[in-house]
Amino acid sequence: PLGGTPRERAKVITDIIRSRKKAGIRAEFHYLSEEVIKELQPEKSVLVETDPVLSDYIYPIENLARLEQSKRLRERRNQAASFLKEHPEAQTQVLAELPAQTRQFFLRQSQAFLDDWQKERMQRASGADALERDTLQAESLASIDLTKSLQGPGTVQMTLSDGGKILGYASGEIRDGPKPETKMLVIYVQKSDGTKNAIPYLNQALVREVFDHPEKYGKVDYVNMMDASNAGLRQFKKHYEPDPLLGQVWKAY
């Protein structure tokens, strides 16, 4: 997230893109507001456009909090309810709500869960070709790295556990939304150990945490299921029916 006025944000973005170009590196910024885009458009060294891929995964937050707007969302609600029926003792924990002395334990446990998840994923891909293995590893490492960087104000991290065992983990941050003066929860990581229906339950719990507590997170209008893998994005598009009217994710590069 970049603070300041739209003009100040545009200057920071322009400076970074220019410096990276000189080094032969391409830098991209996503989810830019229309005010920032207007400031960037006169810059000849910066290209701005909408991103049709990322634009495809935006949802009104109330739809994902209530899971009743459509048949497909109701199916996800039923899956979440089925998980809770099978795991009545399941609990979710939010990093920001934990006492200071237990936060490091939360992070260590989450890191261990994701490390195990990555090892199992790579073992299953042992028969894949080199490119697919490299892609899987890059996606996995991105998820693990995000657990370290998504901490502090404007972020939310949650674990799902049962009997002390972590079944799933999710994290994201709150950023500018696809329309002026709106906010969006971008969920970057959502993983489970394979327990049936853990992901539908965890995703709803994370969204409801933000939706039900504007006093902690501010008023958030949208959710973007920005999973750290293309496969994850395809799954969310398949299961959650993104809102086509919100498909205006701007990027600059």
N, C-alpha and C positions, 0 to 999 in steps of 0.2 A: 504493500500500500504506500502511495506517495502523498504526503501532506501538502498543504499550501493551496493557493488559488489555481484555477485552471491554467493560467498563463505560467505560473511557477512550475506546475507539474509538466507542462509542455516543454519548458526549457530544460528541465532535468532529463526528460525522455530524449529530447533532441541531442543533448550533449552526450548521453550514453550511446545512442545509435551512431553518432558521428565517430566517437572514439573507437567503437567496436569495428566499424567499417574500415578505419585506418589500419586496424590490426588484422583485417581479413576475416572478421567474425560477424555473423549476422545476429543482431539482437531484436527480439520481438516483445511487445507489450500488448497484453490482452485486457478485455473488459474496460476499455477506456470510455469515459463519459463523452457525450456529444459536445459538451463545452470544451473539453480538452482537444477533441478531434478538430473543432473549428480553429483552435489556436495552432494546431499542427499542419493543417492543410496548406498554408502558404509556404511551408518549409520545403524547399526543393530536395533536400537531402533525406527527407522522411516520406515514406509511402504509407498511406492510410487506406483501409478498406474494411468491410465486414468479413467476418470469418464464418463461412457456411457450416464448418464442422462444429465449432464450439457453440454456435448459435442454436444448435439442435438439442441442447440439453438443459434448457431453462424452464422452470416450473413455478407457478405461484406457490408461495410457502404454505398457504392454508390448505391447498390440495394435498400436499405431501404430509402435512400434520394430521389431517382428518382421514385421508384415504377413502373418500366416498364419492368423489366427483364423477368417476366413470367406472365402467365395469372392470377395467384393468386395474385401477387403483383399489377397488373393493377387493379384488383378488389378492393384492398385496396386503391389505388389511387383514384378510382372513388368514394369510400365511403367518403374519405377525402374531395373531391371536392363537394360532395353532402352536407356534413356538412356545408361547407363554403357558399354554395348557400342558405341554410336554415338560416344561422346565419352570414349575411354579416358584421355585426358589431363586430364579435368575435375578441378577441385579445389574444395574448400570452405575458407573461412577464417572463423574465429571472432574477433570483435573483441577479446575478453578475452585471447586467446592471443598477440596481436601485440605486438612490442616497442613501447615508448611512442612512439618516433619515427615509427612507421609507422601508428599508429592514426588520425591525422588524414587520412592518405592514404586509408585504408580508408573513412572516413566521407565524404570528398569524392567518391570513386569511387561509393559507394553512392547519394549524393545525386544525382550526375549521371545515374546509371542510372534512378532513379525520376523525375527531371525529364523525361528522354527518354520514359519509359514514359507519363507523364501527357500529354505533348504528342501522342504518337501516338494515345492513347486519345481525346483531345478532338477530334482531326482526324477519326477514324472516326465520332464522334458529331455531326459538323457538320450532318447532315441531321435530327437529332432535334429534338423540340420543346424549348422553353425550360426547362420543368420538368425534363426528363430530363437536359439539359445541366448545369443547376445541381446536380442530384443527383450526376452523374458527377464534376463538379469538386469538390464537397464531399467525396466519398469519396476522391478522389485526393489532395486536400490533407491529409486526415486521415492517409493512409498516409505521406505525406512528413513531416508533423509528428511522427509516431510514431518515425521514424528518429532524430530529434533528442532526443526525451525518453526513449526506452528505452535508457539507457546506465547503467552502473554495476552494483553488486551486485544480484543477483536478476534480472538481465536477460540476454538472449542475442541477439546479432546475427550473422548468417551471410550470406556471399555465395557464389555458385556461379559459377565462371569457367572458361573454356577458352581457352588460348592468350593470356591476358591480357585477354580480353573478358569482361565480366560478363554472365552469362546469367540470373541470378536473385538475389533478395534476400529474406531473411525475418528477422523479429525478434519477440520476445515477452518476457514476464516471468513470474516464478514468484510465485504468490499463494496464498491460502488455498483449499483444495479444497472440493468440495461436501459433504463429510462432516467431522465434527470430527477434528482432528489429522491432516488430509491436506493435501497440497500439489498445486497444479495449474499446469502450464505453459500460459499463455494466449498463443497465437500470433496477433498482431494484423496482421502484414503478411507476405504471401507473394506475390511478383510474379516473373514471368519475361518475357523478351523475345519469347516465343512459341515458343522452341525446344521441339520435341516432347518431352514427358515430363520436362521440367526441373522442374516443380513437384512431381510425385510423388517424384523423387529428392531435391530440396531439403528437402521436408517430412520425409522419413524421416531424412535426415542431421541435421536440426535436433533432431528428437525423440531420435534415438540419442545425440547429443551430451549431452543432459541425462540420458537414461536410463542411459547407460554410465558417467557420471562423477558419482556421488553425492558424491564427495569435494569436488567443485567447486560443485555446485548443491544439495546435500542430497538426501534421498529425495523424489522427485516421484511421485505416484500417478496423476495424470490429465492429459489434454491437452484444452484447449478451443480449437477452431479459430475464434477470434474475428476473422475477417478484417474489415478496415475497409470492408466493403460488404455489403449484403444479397445481392447476386449471388454474392459469394464464399462467403457462408454457405450459400446454396442448393447451390452446387457441392460443398462439403464434405459436406453432408448426403447428397447424391446418391451421392457416391463412397465415403464412409468408414463408413457405417452407425453412427451414434452409438448409445451404450448407453442404452436407454430407462429402465433402472433407476437411472440417475444423474441423472435430470431434476429436480433440486431446486436451482436457482439462485435465491437470495433477493435481493430488491432492496428498497431503501427510498427514499422520495421525499416 
